[in-house]
Amino acid sequence: MLALTTACGQEKGEQTPKGQNVGNEAPVKDGAGAGDGYGSDGGYGADSGSGASKAKAAGQLAVWDSKKLGKVVTDSAGFTLYRFDKDTAEPPKSNCDGACETAWPVVAAKGAKAAPGVDKSLLGEVTRSDGSKQLTIDGWPMYRFAKDTKPGDAKGQGVGGTWYAAAPDGKKAAPAADSGADSGGDAAEPADLAGLSTRNDPKLGEIVVDKNGMTVYRFTKDSAWPMKSACTGPCLEKWPVVKPVAKNDTKGILKKGFVTFSRPDGLKQQTIDCWPLYTFAGDKKPGDTNGQGVGGTWFAAAPTGKAVGATK
């Protein structure tokens, strides 16, 4: 059992196991560490330089109709443009600097022209910390990916769970809803979701989903006061923890007890009402609820943190 001795009710933002010395931990600079969501472990080449001073213009934007990704915006050379979940569109702001900017070169605003058939008013610019101007589409700053080496590459898709190919309207690129038999008749999830939000499931009612539309679960063997997780080791391979989510990156979620659980195994896990949250490896697409009722202990999470369908 993983246990915390600090009561969740104190709601200090992040709960740390007793005796864990967090004061001596070396800080990780945004964009410099592995697994931080910046995807900055891949360099752009020794001679690429750093900073937006070497940002290349996009020129005449175009639209690539990818069977896998849907409609993707590209620069004049056919290279995929990306957006970053840690940026903001309202107001436009880039949070990719330093090593991050080396892996994800920014797209210069100057000279960019809207793709044919796309509203020109969607194009804009944001002033970066060094004073340079970066292209935005509907407020979202645009980037290329250093590991894309030829037109049509989209190797940056999904990197760190935060980088996605951009659609011509600035949203995340997404294929058209599948109307085939395996679609289950459910409506497609929106391309842009908050870090945690809700979905009205026809069988379960309102349940929590993550930013990718995947169902979020509760484990009834856990406890909230004090916070404990009974899912360790191999269990976490089937039930990955939900990583921390900012309070302002939620929609329809209870904010009471919305704290980060610092697990003794080193993972950081989001909670609702102090209950640890998970996803299920057996769910393959948004709308799946294959984890519901597994073992009589796993249940979809309600926006209040309760386990939907669990008997007391």
ABEGO torsion letter per residue (X at the ends): XBBBABBAAAGAGBBBBBGBBAAABBBBBBGABBGAGAGAABBAEAAAEBEAAABBBAEBBBBBBBAAAEBBBBBAAGBBBBBBAABBAOBBBBABBEAAAAABBBBBABGBBBBBGBBAAABBBBBBAAGBBBBBBGGBBBBBBAABABBGBAAABGBGGABBBBBAAGBBBBBBBBABAAAGGBBBBBABBBABBBBBBAAAEBBBBBAAGBBBBBBAABBAOBBBBABBEAAAAABBBBBBBBAAABBGBBABGBBBBBBAAGBBBBBBGGBBBBBBAABABBGBAAABGBGGABBBBBAAGBBBGBBX
